[in-house]
Amino acid sequence: MANNEFKNVTAVAKANVYFDGKVVSHTIILADGSKKTLGMIYPGKFHFNTNQAEHMEIIAGNCSVKVQGDSITTDYTTDQHFDVQSKSSFDIEIKEGICEYICSFID
């Protein structure tokens, strides 16, 4: 289960907005300097490129994900996660409702 509460963080007020507002997140910086984004994805199909490796925790809703290099698309729901390597990409589809996530950047 994802940690849904973070203490002693710096919140970046400016939103990260993608795909005409269908994907929106906010960045938080933890006391140790690591960063996470907390976001929501509305219905649609979206492609993301990664610079850093990412650990994506689904905290509400459902999604279907195909990570670069995988031959299949996998469905994820609340309290599940997937990882994406650095310098890679993934496709994510939300068929209905809103998918909420926590993205941790991994060095």
Residue, then its C-alpha position, 0 to 999 in steps of 0.5 A: m500500500a502506498n504511503n499517502e501522507f508525506k511530512n516535512v516536504t516542500a510542495v511546488a505550487k506550479a502544476n505539471v500539466y500535460f495533454d491539455g490538462k488530462v494529466v496533472s501533477h504537483t511535485i513535492i521535495l522530501a527532506d532528503g532532497s528526493k522528489k515525487t509527483l502526486g497526480m491524476i490522469y483523466p480518461g484517454k491514452f497517453h505516452f510518456n518518456t522518462n529521463q529518470a527511472e520511475h516507480m509509479e504507485i496507483i493510489a486510486g482508479n485503474c489503468s492499462v500500461k505498456v512499458q517500453g520493451d514489454s510485449i504485453t499491456t498490464d492492468y493496474t488498480t489501487d495499491q499496485h505499482f509498475d516501474v519504468q527504466s530511465k531513458s525509456s517510455f510507457d503508454i498508459e490508458i485510463k478507460e473510465g474515471i480518474c487514476e491517481y498516482i504517486c511517481s517516485f524518481i529513482d536514481 
